[in-house]
């Protein structure tokens, strides 16, 4: 009975995976580069829109609060901040190119803004991994 | 922007992502999202009161 259940769930997962074509890691990479894009590729429109709005909203609010975008690594904590910021994918790159974000935290809200930007990046990584799990059939 | 508004917005965005990514069915996504939101905000309020009482 248990073996049959396992076979059925494996068949369901394989059918789910078969529904998506193309490069397996594409939703993961697309989701990292553009928030929500991984879910859009898998035609999960509502989930993608909600993820995109949440991550973009958090990132934009962080910038509006004059949050800092990490660029240089002076100590270990800066490295962690940079790793979090890099999770934002193209948002981080474009913002750096446009010189958005403060160089130094000078007001209290800027400190909150810096955290918002880092957490937006971390949430984006979670969303991209979720898109990958949907693509591989690990999640339905 | 007040500190509390920042906490509420943070909780809203983080809970939305947690709800969608940590559950499979839409109904349980909504339920888990609300659960996370309430936990975020209530723990922020509780910790704020704790810090206020310690600082007195």
N, CA and C atoms of all chains as a GROMACS GRO file, in nm:
protein
  588
    1UNK      N    1   0.084  -0.121   0.000
    1UNK     CA    2   0.000   0.000   0.000
    1UNK      C    3   0.087   0.125   0.000
    2UNK      N    4   0.186   0.125   0.091
    2UNK     CA    5   0.277   0.239   0.101
    2UNK      C    6   0.358   0.255  -0.026
    3UNK      N    7   0.399   0.140  -0.084
    3UNK     CA    8   0.478   0.144  -0.208
    3UNK      C    9   0.394   0.203  -0.322
    4UNK      N   10   0.263   0.163  -0.323
    4UNK     CA   11   0.173   0.212  -0.426
    4UNK      C   12   0.156   0.364  -0.416
    5UNK      N   13   0.140   0.412  -0.290
    5UNK     CA   14   0.127   0.557  -0.267
    5UNK      C   15   0.250   0.631  -0.318
    6UNK      N   16   0.367   0.574  -0.285
    6UNK     CA   17   0.492   0.636  -0.329
    6UNK      C   18   0.499   0.642  -0.480
    7UNK      N   19   0.455   0.531  -0.546
    7UNK     CA   20   0.456   0.527  -0.692
    7UNK      C   21   0.363   0.633  -0.749
    8UNK      N   22   0.242   0.646  -0.687
    8UNK     CA   23   0.145   0.743  -0.734
    8UNK      C   24   0.197   0.886  -0.721
    9UNK      N   25   0.259   0.915  -0.604
    9UNK     CA   26   0.309   1.052  -0.585
    9UNK      C   27   0.427   1.079  -0.678
   10UNK      N   28   0.509   0.979  -0.703
   10UNK     CA   29   0.621   0.996  -0.797
   10UNK      C   30   0.568   1.020  -0.938
   11UNK      N   31   0.459   0.948  -0.974
   11UNK     CA   32   0.400   0.965  -1.106
   11UNK      C   33   0.341   1.105  -1.119
   12UNK      N   34   0.275   1.151  -1.011
   12UNK     CA   35   0.215   1.286  -1.012
   12UNK      C   36   0.323   1.391  -1.028
   13UNK      N   37   0.434   1.374  -0.954
   13UNK     CA   38   0.544   1.470  -0.961
   13UNK      C   39   0.605   1.471  -1.100
   14UNK      N   40   0.617   1.351  -1.158
   14UNK     CA   41   0.675   1.343  -1.292
   14UNK      C   42   0.584   1.405  -1.397
   15UNK      N   43   0.451   1.387  -1.378
   15UNK     CA   44   0.355   1.448  -1.471
   15UNK      C   45   0.362   1.600  -1.461
   16UNK      N   46   0.375   1.648  -1.335
   16UNK     CA   47   0.384   1.793  -1.311
   16UNK      C   48   0.509   1.849  -1.379
   17UNK      N   49   0.623   1.777  -1.361
   17UNK     CA   50   0.749   1.822  -1.420
   17UNK      C   51   0.741   1.822  -1.572
   18UNK      N   52   0.672   1.719  -1.625
   18UNK     CA   53   0.659   1.708  -1.769
   18UNK      C   54   0.580   1.822  -1.831
   19UNK      N   55   0.498   1.890  -1.748
   19UNK     CA   56   0.417   2.000  -1.799
   19UNK      C   57   0.503   2.120  -1.836
   20UNK      N   58   0.621   2.131  -1.774
   20UNK     CA   59   0.711   2.243  -1.802
   20UNK      C   60   0.824   2.197  -1.891
   21UNK      N   61   0.855   2.279  -1.988
   21UNK     CA   62   0.963   2.243  -2.081
   21UNK      C   63   1.079   2.342  -2.064
   22UNK      N   64   1.192   2.305  -2.122
   22UNK     CA   65   1.306   2.398  -2.124
   22UNK      C   66   1.407   2.371  -2.014
   23UNK      N   67   1.501   2.463  -2.005
   23UNK     CA   68   1.612   2.454  -1.911
   23UNK      C   69   1.560   2.451  -1.767
   24UNK      N   70   1.602   2.351  -1.690
   24UNK     CA   71   1.549   2.330  -1.555
   24UNK      C   72   1.576   2.450  -1.463
   25UNK      N   73   1.694   2.510  -1.479
   25UNK     CA   74   1.732   2.618  -1.386
   25UNK      C   75   1.684   2.757  -1.432
   26UNK      N   76   1.611   2.762  -1.545
   26UNK     CA   77   1.567   2.892  -1.595
   26UNK      C   78   1.477   2.969  -1.496
   27UNK      N   79   1.374   2.903  -1.437
   27UNK     CA   80   1.292   2.977  -1.339
   27UNK      C   81   1.372   3.027  -1.219
   28UNK      N   82   1.471   2.948  -1.176
   28UNK     CA   83   1.556   2.989  -1.063
   28UNK      C   84   1.635   3.114  -1.098
   29UNK      N   85   1.698   3.112  -1.214
   29UNK     CA   86   1.782   3.225  -1.255
   29UNK      C   87   1.695   3.348  -1.285
   30UNK      N   88   1.584   3.326  -1.359
   30UNK     CA   89   1.496   3.438  -1.393
   30UNK      C   90   1.435   3.498  -1.267
   31UNK      N   91   1.396   3.411  -1.173
   31UNK     CA   92   1.338   3.459  -1.046
   31UNK      C   93   1.438   3.538  -0.964
   32UNK      N   94   1.565   3.501  -0.972
   32UNK     CA   95   1.668   3.576  -0.899
   32UNK      C   96   1.691   3.712  -0.966
   33UNK      N   97   1.700   3.712  -1.099
   33UNK     CA   98   1.729   3.837  -1.170
   33UNK      C   99   1.614   3.936  -1.161
   34UNK      N  100   1.491   3.887  -1.181
   34UNK     CA  101   1.373   3.975  -1.176
   34UNK      C  102   1.272   3.914  -1.079
   35UNK      N  103   1.238   3.982  -0.969
   35UNK     CA  104   1.146   3.924  -0.871
   35UNK      C  105   1.013   3.881  -0.934
   36UNK      N  106   0.976   3.756  -0.910
   36UNK     CA  107   0.848   3.703  -0.960
   36UNK      C  108   0.857   3.641  -1.099
   37UNK      N  109   0.967   3.666  -1.172
   37UNK     CA  110   0.978   3.618  -1.310
   37UNK      C  111   0.978   3.465  -1.318
   38UNK      N  112   1.035   3.399  -1.219
   38UNK     CA  113   1.038   3.253  -1.218
   38UNK      C  114   0.898   3.195  -1.215
   39UNK      N  115   0.810   3.256  -1.136
   39UNK     CA  116   0.672   3.209  -1.127
   39UNK      C  117   0.594   3.245  -1.254
   40UNK      N  118   0.624   3.362  -1.312
   40UNK     CA  119   0.557   3.399  -1.437
   40UNK      C  120   0.590   3.298  -1.547
   41UNK      N  121   0.718   3.253  -1.551
   41UNK     CA  122   0.759   3.156  -1.653
   41UNK      C  123   0.681   3.025  -1.639
   42UNK      N  124   0.644   2.993  -1.514
   42UNK     CA  125   0.570   2.869  -1.488
   42UNK      C  126   0.418   2.891  -1.490
   43UNK      N  127   0.379   3.009  -1.537
   43UNK     CA  128   0.237   3.048  -1.549
   43UNK      C  129   0.164   3.053  -1.416
   44UNK      N  130   0.239   3.082  -1.310
   44UNK     CA  131   0.176   3.104  -1.179
   44UNK      C  132   0.161   3.255  -1.164
   45UNK      N  133   0.062   3.311  -1.232
   45UNK     CA  134   0.050   3.456  -1.246
   45UNK      C  135   0.025   3.527  -1.113
   46UNK      N  136  -0.071   3.474  -1.035
   46UNK     CA  137  -0.108   3.544  -0.910
   46UNK      C  138   0.008   3.538  -0.810
   47UNK      N  139   0.066   3.418  -0.795
   47UNK     CA  140   0.180   3.403  -0.703
   47UNK      C  141   0.294   3.495  -0.746
   48UNK      N  142   0.322   3.496  -0.875
   48UNK     CA  143   0.431   3.579  -0.928
   48UNK      C  144   0.405   3.726  -0.903
   49UNK      N  145   0.280   3.769  -0.926
   49UNK     CA  146   0.247   3.911  -0.907
   49UNK      C  147   0.260   3.950  -0.760
   50UNK      N  148   0.212   3.864  -0.670
   50UNK     CA  149   0.221   3.894  -0.527
   50UNK      C  150   0.366   3.899  -0.480
   51UNK      N  151   0.446   3.802  -0.526
   51UNK     CA  152   0.588   3.799  -0.488
   51UNK      C  153   0.660   3.921  -0.542
   52UNK      N  154   0.631   3.952  -0.669
   52UNK     CA  155   0.694   4.067  -0.733
   52UNK      C  156   0.658   4.196  -0.658
   53UNK      N  157   0.529   4.214  -0.627
   53UNK     CA  158   0.485   4.336  -0.558
   53UNK      C  159   0.549   4.346  -0.420
   54UNK      N  160   0.557   4.234  -0.349
   54UNK     CA  161   0.614   4.236  -0.214
   54UNK      C  162   0.762   4.270  -0.216
   55UNK      N  163   0.837   4.204  -0.304
   55UNK     CA  164   0.983   4.224  -0.307
   55UNK      C  165   1.017   4.362  -0.362
   56UNK      N  166   0.948   4.399  -0.473
   56UNK     CA  167   0.972   4.533  -0.528
   56UNK      C  168   0.933   4.641  -0.428
   57UNK      N  169   0.818   4.621  -0.362
   57UNK     CA  170   0.772   4.719  -0.264
   57UNK      C  171   0.872   4.737  -0.152
   58UNK      N  172   0.926   4.626  -0.104
   58UNK     CA  173   1.023   4.633   0.004
   58UNK      C  174   1.152   4.703  -0.042
   59UNK      N  175   1.196   4.670  -0.163
   59UNK     CA  176   1.320   4.729  -0.215
   59UNK      C  177   1.302   4.880  -0.237
   60UNK      N  178   1.190   4.919  -0.299
   60UNK     CA  179   1.165   5.061  -0.328
   60UNK      C  180   1.149   5.140  -0.198
   61UNK      N  181   1.078   5.082  -0.101
   61UNK     CA  182   1.064   5.150   0.028
   61UNK      C  183   1.200   5.168   0.095
   62UNK      N  184   1.284   5.068   0.083
   62UNK     CA  185   1.420   5.077   0.138
   62UNK      C  186   1.498   5.192   0.077
   63UNK      N  187   1.488   5.204  -0.055
   63UNK     CA  188   1.556   5.315  -0.123
   63UNK      C  189   1.495   5.448  -0.083
   64UNK      N  190   1.360   5.452  -0.073
   64UNK     CA  191   1.291   5.576  -0.036
   64UNK      C  192   1.329   5.621   0.105
   65UNK      N  193   1.364   5.526   0.190
   65UNK     CA  194   1.406   5.560   0.326
   65UNK      C  195   1.556   5.592   0.332
   66UNK      N  196   1.616   5.612   0.215
   66UNK     CA  197   1.759   5.642   0.202
   66UNK      C  198   1.847   5.530   0.256
   67UNK      N  199   1.801   5.407   0.232
   67UNK     CA  200   1.880   5.292   0.274
   67UNK      C  201   2.009   5.281   0.195
   68UNK      N  202   2.105   5.214   0.254
   68UNK     CA  203   2.237   5.201   0.191
   68UNK      C  204   2.243   5.076   0.105
   69UNK      N  205   2.304   5.090  -0.013
   69UNK     CA  206   2.332   4.972  -0.096
   69UNK      C  207   2.478   4.936  -0.074
   70UNK      N  208   2.501   4.813  -0.032
   70UNK     CA  209   2.640   4.773  -0.003
   70UNK      C  210   2.719   4.759  -0.134
   71UNK      N  211   2.836   4.817  -0.136
   71UNK     CA  212   2.921   4.807  -0.255
   71UNK      C  213   3.060   4.757  -0.218
   72UNK      N  214   3.112   4.808  -0.107
   72UNK     CA  215   3.246   4.766  -0.063
   72UNK      C  216   3.234   4.678   0.060
   73UNK      N  217   3.331   4.589   0.075
   73UNK     CA  218   3.331   4.501   0.191
   73UNK      C  219   3.446   4.541   0.282
   74UNK      N  220   3.412   4.601   0.396
   74UNK     CA  221   3.516   4.642   0.491
   74UNK      C  222   3.529   4.542   0.606
   75UNK      N  223   3.418   4.480   0.643
   75UNK     CA  224   3.423   4.377   0.747
   75UNK      C  225   3.320   4.268   0.718
   76UNK      N  226   3.313   4.170   0.808
   76UNK     CA  227   3.228   4.054   0.785
   76UNK      C  228   3.080   4.092   0.772
   77UNK      N  229   3.036   4.188   0.855
   77UNK     CA  230   2.896   4.228   0.850
   77UNK      C  231   2.861   4.293   0.716
   78UNK      N  232   2.957   4.369   0.661
   78UNK     CA  233   2.936   4.428   0.529
   78UNK      C  234   2.923   4.320   0.423
   79UNK      N  235   3.000   4.213   0.440
   79UNK     CA  236   2.994   4.102   0.344
   79UNK      C  237   2.855   4.037   0.346
   80UNK      N  238   2.800   4.021   0.468
   80UNK     CA  239   2.666   3.963   0.481
   80UNK      C  240   2.562   4.055   0.417
   81UNK      N  241   2.580   4.186   0.440
   81UNK     CA  242   2.488   4.284   0.380
   81UNK      C  243   2.496   4.279   0.229
   82UNK      N  244   2.618   4.269   0.175
   82UNK     CA  245   2.635   4.262   0.030
   82UNK      C  246   2.570   4.136  -0.026
   83UNK      N  247   2.587   4.024   0.047
   83UNK     CA  248   2.526   3.897   0.002
   83UNK      C  249   2.374   3.912  -0.004
   84UNK      N  250   2.317   3.976   0.097
   84UNK     CA  251   2.172   3.999   0.098
   84UNK      C  252   2.130   4.088  -0.017
   85UNK      N  253   2.205   4.197  -0.039
   85UNK     CA  254   2.172   4.290  -0.148
   85UNK      C  255   2.179   4.222  -0.284
   86UNK      N  256   2.279   4.134  -0.301
   86UNK     CA  257   2.295   4.066  -0.430
   86UNK      C  258   2.175   3.976  -0.462
   87UNK      N  259   2.102   3.935  -0.359
   87UNK     CA  260   1.981   3.856  -0.380
   87UNK      C  261   1.877   3.928  -0.462
   88UNK      N  262   1.887   4.062  -0.469
   88UNK     CA  263   1.790   4.140  -0.546
   88UNK      C  264   1.813   4.131  -0.697
   89UNK      N  265   1.922   4.069  -0.738
   89UNK     CA  266   1.948   4.048  -0.881
   89UNK      C  267   1.967   4.178  -0.956
   90UNK      N  268   1.890   4.194  -1.064
   90UNK     CA  269   1.907   4.312  -1.150
   90UNK      C  270   1.868   4.442  -1.080
   91UNK      N  271   1.776   4.432  -0.982
   91UNK     CA  272   1.737   4.553  -0.908
   91UNK      C  273   1.860   4.617  -0.843
   92UNK      N  274   1.946   4.532  -0.787
   92UNK     CA  275   2.067   4.581  -0.721
   92UNK      C  276   2.162   4.641  -0.823
   93UNK      N  277   2.182   4.570  -0.934
   93UNK     CA  278   2.276   4.616  -1.037
   93UNK      C  279   2.231   4.751  -1.094
   94UNK      N  280   2.101   4.758  -1.131
   94UNK     CA  281   2.050   4.882  -1.190
   94UNK      C  282   2.057   4.997  -1.089
   95UNK      N  283   2.022   4.969  -0.965
   95UNK     CA  284   2.026   5.074  -0.863
   95UNK      C  285   2.168   5.124  -0.841
   96UNK      N  286   2.264   5.033  -0.845
   96UNK     CA  287   2.405   5.074  -0.830
   96UNK      C  288   2.448   5.161  -0.948
   97UNK      N  289   2.405   5.119  -1.068
   97UNK     CA  290   2.442   5.195  -1.188
   97UNK      C  291   2.381   5.335  -1.186
   98UNK      N  292   2.259   5.346  -1.133
   98UNK     CA  293   2.192   5.476  -1.127
   98UNK      C  294   2.230   5.555  -1.002
   99UNK      N  295   2.321   5.501  -0.924
   99UNK     CA  296   2.367   5.568  -0.801
   99UNK      C  297   2.254   5.592  -0.701
  100UNK      N  298   2.159   5.499  -0.696
  100UNK     CA  299   2.050   5.512  -0.600
  100UNK      C  300   2.097   5.460  -0.464
  101UNK      N  301   2.027   5.499  -0.361
  101UNK     CA  302   2.064   5.454  -0.226
  101UNK      C  303   2.174   5.541  -0.169
  102UNK      N  304   2.175   5.548  -0.037
  102UNK     CA  305   2.274   5.634   0.030
  102UNK      C  306   2.409   5.562   0.041
  103UNK      N  307   2.516   5.642   0.044
  103UNK     CA  308   2.650   5.584   0.065
  103UNK      C  309   2.674   5.556   0.212
  104UNK      N  310   2.617   5.644   0.295
  104UNK     CA  311   2.633   5.628   0.440
  104UNK      C  312   2.498   5.647   0.508
  105UNK      N  313   2.478   5.572   0.616
  105UNK     CA  314   2.354   5.585   0.692
  105UNK      C  315   2.365   5.707   0.783
  106UNK      N  316   2.277   5.806   0.759
  106UNK     CA  317   2.286   5.930   0.838
  106UNK      C  318   2.163   5.957   0.923
  107UNK      N  319   2.050   5.901   0.884
  107UNK     CA  320   1.928   5.920   0.964
  107UNK      C  321   1.874   5.783   1.007
  108UNK      N  322   1.784   5.785   1.107
  108UNK     CA  323   1.734   5.658   1.161
  108UNK      C  324   1.661   5.577   1.054
  109UNK      N  325   1.579   5.644   0.974
  109UNK     CA  326   1.503   5.570   0.872
  109UNK      C  327   1.595   5.504   0.770
  110UNK      N  328   1.713   5.562   0.749
  110UNK     CA  329   1.808   5.502   0.654
  110UNK      C  330   1.854   5.365   0.704
  111UNK      N  331   1.865   5.350   0.834
  111UNK     CA  332   1.903   5.221   0.891
  111UNK      C  333   1.794   5.117   0.864
  112UNK      N  334   1.669   5.159   0.882
  112UNK     CA  335   1.557   5.067   0.851
  112UNK      C  336   1.559   5.035   0.702
  113UNK      N  337   1.582   5.138   0.620
  113UNK     CA  338   1.584   5.121   0.474
  113UNK      C  339   1.689   5.020   0.431
  114UNK      N  340   1.806   5.028   0.495
  114UNK     CA  341   1.914   4.933   0.462
  114UNK      C  342   1.868   4.790   0.489
  115UNK      N  343   1.800   4.770   0.603
  115UNK     CA  344   1.748   4.635   0.637
  115UNK      C  345   1.642   4.591   0.537
  116UNK      N  346   1.555   4.686   0.498
  116UNK     CA  347   1.450   4.653   0.400
  116UNK      C  348   1.512   4.600   0.271
  117UNK      N  349   1.619   4.666   0.225
  117UNK     CA  350   1.683   4.626   0.098
  117UNK      C  351   1.747   4.487   0.112
  118UNK      N  352   1.815   4.464   0.224
  118UNK     CA  353   1.879   4.333   0.246
  118UNK      C  354   1.773   4.224   0.254
  119UNK      N  355   1.666   4.249   0.329
  119UNK     CA  356   1.561   4.146   0.345
  119UNK      C  357   1.488   4.123   0.212
  120UNK      N  358   1.470   4.228   0.133
  120UNK     CA  359   1.408   4.210   0.001
  120UNK      C  360   1.491   4.112  -0.082
  121UNK      N  361   1.622   4.124  -0.074
  121UNK     CA  362   1.711   4.033  -0.147
  121UNK      C  363   1.698   3.890  -0.096
  122UNK      N  364   1.691   3.874   0.035
  122UNK     CA  365   1.679   3.738   0.092
  122UNK      C  366   1.544   3.675   0.054
  123UNK      N  367   1.438   3.757   0.058
  123UNK     CA  368   1.306   3.706   0.020
  123UNK      C  369   1.305   3.668  -0.128
  124UNK      N  370   1.378   3.745  -0.209
  124UNK     CA  371   1.384   3.714  -0.352
  124UNK      C  372   1.451   3.579  -0.377
  125UNK      N  373   1.553   3.550  -0.298
  125UNK     CA  374   1.620   3.420  -0.312
  125UNK      C  375   1.522   3.307  -0.275
  126UNK      N  376   1.445   3.327  -0.167
  126UNK     CA  377   1.346   3.226  -0.127
  126UNK      C  378   1.244   3.205  -0.240
  127UNK      N  379   1.200   3.317  -0.300
  127UNK     CA  380   1.100   3.308  -0.408
  127UNK      C  381   1.159   3.236  -0.530
  128UNK      N  382   1.286   3.263  -0.561
  128UNK     CA  383   1.350   3.198  -0.676
  128UNK      C  384   1.364   3.048  -0.652
  129UNK      N  385   1.400   3.010  -0.530
  129UNK     CA  386   1.412   2.866  -0.497
  129UNK      C  387   1.274   2.800  -0.504
  130UNK      N  388   1.170   2.873  -0.465
  130UNK     CA  389   1.033   2.820  -0.474
  130UNK      C  390   0.996   2.793  -0.620
  131UNK      N  391   1.034   2.885  -0.708
  131UNK     CA  392   1.008   2.867  -0.851
  131UNK      C  393   1.082   2.743  -0.902
  132UNK      N  394   1.204   2.723  -0.854
  132UNK     CA  395   1.281   2.605  -0.895
  132UNK      C  396   1.213   2.476  -0.846
  133UNK      N  397   1.162   2.480  -0.722
  133UNK     CA  398   1.092   2.362  -0.669
  133UNK      C  399   0.965   2.331  -0.748
  134UNK      N  400   0.897   2.436  -0.793
  134UNK     CA  401   0.778   2.415  -0.877
  134UNK      C  402   0.818   2.353  -1.011
  135UNK      N  403   0.930   2.401  -1.064
  135UNK     CA  404   0.978   2.351  -1.195
  135UNK      C  405   1.017   2.203  -1.189
  136UNK      N  406   1.082   2.165  -1.077
  136UNK     CA  407   1.128   2.026  -1.068
  136UNK      C  408   1.018   1.932  -1.019
  137UNK      N  409   0.905   1.987  -0.976
  137UNK     CA  410   0.796   1.903  -0.929
  137UNK      C  411   0.802   1.870  -0.781
  138UNK      N  412   0.902   1.928  -0.712
  138UNK     CA  413   0.913   1.904  -0.568
  138UNK      C  414   0.796   1.970  -0.494
  139UNK      N  415   0.742   2.076  -0.556
  139UNK     CA  416   0.626   2.144  -0.498
  139UNK      C  417   0.521   2.157  -0.608
  140UNK      N  418   0.393   2.142  -0.570
  140UNK     CA  419   0.288   2.151  -0.673
  140UNK      C  420   0.226   2.290  -0.677
  141UNK      N  421   0.770   5.852   0.808
  141UNK     CA  422   0.726   5.715   0.838
  141UNK      C  423   0.756   5.682   0.985
  142UNK      N  424   0.654   5.630   1.054
  142UNK     CA  425   0.677   5.593   1.193
  142UNK      C  426   0.741   5.454   1.199
  143UNK      N  427   0.799   5.425   1.314
  143UNK     CA  428   0.862   5.295   1.333
  143UNK      C  429   0.758   5.184   1.322
  144UNK      N  430   0.638   5.210   1.377
  144UNK     CA  431   0.533   5.108   1.375
  144UNK      C  432   0.487   5.079   1.232
  145UNK      N  433   0.472   5.186   1.151
  145UNK     CA  434   0.431   5.166   1.012
  145UNK      C  435   0.536   5.084   0.937
  146UNK      N  436   0.664   5.112   0.967
  146UNK     CA  437   0.772   5.035   0.904
  146UNK      C  438   0.761   4.887   0.943
  147UNK      N  439   0.731   4.861   1.069
  147UNK     CA  440   0.715   4.722   1.116
  147UNK      C  441   0.599   4.654   1.044
  148UNK      N  442   0.487   4.726   1.031
  148UNK     CA  443   0.368   4.668   0.967
  148UNK      C  444   0.396   4.636   0.820
  149UNK      N  445   0.461   4.730   0.750
  149UNK     CA  446   0.492   4.707   0.609
  149UNK      C  447   0.590   4.591   0.592
  150UNK      N  448   0.691   4.589   0.678
  150UNK     CA  449   0.789   4.479   0.676
  150UNK      C  450   0.717   4.345   0.695
  151UNK      N  451   0.629   4.342   0.797
  151UNK     CA  452   0.555   4.218   0.827
  151UNK      C  453   0.466   4.178   0.711
  152UNK      N  454   0.402   4.276   0.648
  152UNK     CA  455   0.311   4.248   0.537
  152UNK      C  456   0.386   4.184   0.420
  153UNK      N  457   0.496   4.246   0.380
  153UNK     CA  458   0.571   4.195   0.264
  153UNK      C  459   0.635   4.058   0.295
  154UNK      N  460   0.697   4.048   0.411
  154UNK     CA  461   0.764   3.921   0.446
  154UNK      C  462   0.661   3.808   0.459
  155UNK      N  463   0.545   3.839   0.521
  155UNK     CA  464   0.443   3.735   0.540
  155UNK      C  465   0.387   3.688   0.406
  156UNK      N  466   0.372   3.781   0.312
  156UNK     CA  467   0.321   3.744   0.179
  156UNK      C  468   0.415   3.642   0.114
  157UNK      N  469   0.546   3.672   0.118
  157UNK     CA  470   0.643   3.581   0.056
  157UNK      C  471   0.647   3.447   0.132
  158UNK      N  472   0.646   3.452   0.264
  158UNK     CA  473   0.649   3.329   0.344
  158UNK      C  474   0.526   3.243   0.313
  159UNK      N  475   0.409   3.307   0.308
  159UNK     CA  476   0.285   3.234   0.284
  159UNK      C  477   0.289   3.161   0.150
  160UNK      N  478   0.335   3.231   0.046
  160UNK     CA  479   0.335   3.172  -0.089
  160UNK      C  480   0.440   3.061  -0.100
  161UNK      N  481   0.556   3.082  -0.040
  161UNK     CA  482   0.666   2.988  -0.062
  161UNK      C  483   0.666   2.868   0.033
  162UNK      N  484   0.604   2.883   0.148
  162UNK     CA  485   0.613   2.775   0.247
  162UNK      C  486   0.495   2.678   0.246
  163UNK      N  487   0.389   2.711   0.172
  163UNK     CA  488   0.272   2.623   0.166
  163UNK      C  489   0.236   2.593   0.022
  164UNK      N  490   0.157   2.487   0.001
  164UNK     CA  491   0.126   2.445  -0.136
  164UNK      C  492  -0.012   2.488  -0.183
  165UNK      N  493  -0.112   2.479  -0.095
  165UNK     CA  494  -0.249   2.511  -0.135
  165UNK      C  495  -0.282   2.657  -0.104
  166UNK      N  496  -0.358   2.723  -0.194
  166UNK     CA  497  -0.389   2.866  -0.173
  166UNK      C  498  -0.450   2.897  -0.035
  167UNK      N  499  -0.540   2.811   0.011
  167UNK     CA  500  -0.605   2.836   0.139
  167UNK      C  501  -0.502   2.834   0.254
  168UNK      N  502  -0.414   2.735   0.251
  168UNK     CA  503  -0.314   2.727   0.358
  168UNK      C  504  -0.208   2.836   0.343
  169UNK      N  505  -0.187   2.884   0.219
  169UNK     CA  506  -0.095   2.997   0.198
  169UNK      C  507  -0.146   3.121   0.270
  170UNK      N  508  -0.278   3.148   0.249
  170UNK     CA  509  -0.339   3.267   0.312
  170UNK      C  510  -0.333   3.254   0.464
  171UNK      N  511  -0.368   3.134   0.512
  171UNK     CA  512  -0.370   3.111   0.657
  171UNK      C  513  -0.230   3.129   0.718
  172UNK      N  514  -0.129   3.073   0.652
  172UNK     CA  515   0.008   3.083   0.704
  172UNK      C  516   0.060   3.227   0.695
  173UNK      N  517   0.020   3.297   0.587
  173UNK     CA  518   0.060   3.437   0.572
  173UNK      C  519   0.005   3.523   0.685
  174UNK      N  520  -0.124   3.503   0.716
  174UNK     CA  521  -0.186   3.578   0.825
  174UNK      C  522  -0.119   3.543   0.958
  175UNK      N  523  -0.091   3.415   0.976
  175UNK     CA  524  -0.026   3.368   1.099
  175UNK      C  525   0.110   3.438   1.117
  176UNK      N  526   0.189   3.443   1.010
  176UNK     CA  527   0.322   3.508   1.016
  176UNK      C  528   0.306   3.658   1.045
  177UNK      N  529   0.209   3.721   0.977
  177UNK     CA  530   0.188   3.864   0.996
  177UNK      C  531   0.155   3.896   1.142
  178UNK      N  532   0.062   3.820   1.198
  178UNK     CA  533   0.022   3.841   1.338
  178UNK      C  534   0.142   3.819   1.431
  179UNK      N  535   0.220   3.714   1.404
  179UNK     CA  536   0.338   3.687   1.488
  179UNK      C  537   0.440   3.799   1.480
  180UNK      N  538   0.465   3.848   1.357
  180UNK     CA  539   0.561   3.958   1.338
  180UNK      C  540   0.519   4.081   1.420
  181UNK      N  541   0.394   4.123   1.399
  181UNK     CA  542   0.347   4.248   1.461
  181UNK      C  543   0.335   4.232   1.612
  182UNK      N  544   0.276   4.120   1.655
  182UNK     CA  545   0.257   4.103   1.800
  182UNK      C  546   0.391   4.089   1.872
  183UNK      N  547   0.488   4.021   1.811
  183UNK     CA  548   0.618   4.009   1.879
  183UNK      C  549   0.689   4.144   1.882
  184UNK      N  550   0.669   4.227   1.778
  184UNK     CA  551   0.729   4.361   1.778
  184UNK      C  552   0.670   4.445   1.891
  185UNK      N  553   0.537   4.436   1.908
  185UNK     CA  554   0.472   4.512   2.015
  185UNK      C  555   0.518   4.462   2.152
  186UNK      N  556   0.523   4.330   2.168
  186UNK     CA  557   0.564   4.272   2.298
  186UNK      C  558   0.708   4.311   2.332
  187UNK      N  559   0.798   4.303   2.231
  187UNK     CA  560   0.938   4.338   2.257
  187UNK      C  561   0.952   4.487   2.286
  188UNK      N  562   0.871   4.570   2.219
  188UNK     CA  563   0.875   4.714   2.244
  188UNK      C  564   0.839   4.745   2.388
  189UNK      N  565   0.732   4.681   2.437
  189UNK     CA  566   0.692   4.701   2.577
  189UNK      C  567   0.800   4.652   2.673
  190UNK      N  568   0.861   4.539   2.639
  190UNK     CA  569   0.968   4.484   2.723
  190UNK      C  570   1.084   4.582   2.732
  191UNK      N  571   1.125   4.636   2.618
  191UNK     CA  572   1.237   4.731   2.617
  191UNK      C  573   1.202   4.859   2.691
  192UNK      N  574   1.074   4.902   2.678
  192UNK     CA  575   1.028   5.022   2.749
  192UNK      C  576   1.037   5.000   2.899
  193UNK      N  577   0.994   4.883   2.944
  193UNK     CA  578   0.995   4.856   3.089
  193UNK      C  579   1.139   4.839   3.141
  194UNK      N  580   1.227   4.780   3.060
  194UNK     CA  581   1.367   4.764   3.102
  194UNK      C  582   1.435   4.900   3.112
  195UNK      N  583   1.401   4.990   3.020
  195UNK     CA  584   1.469   5.121   3.015
  195UNK      C  585   1.425   5.214   3.126
  196UNK      N  586   1.314   5.182   3.194
  196UNK     CA  587   1.262   5.274   3.299
  196UNK      C  588   1.352   5.276   3.422
   0.00000   0.00000   0.00000
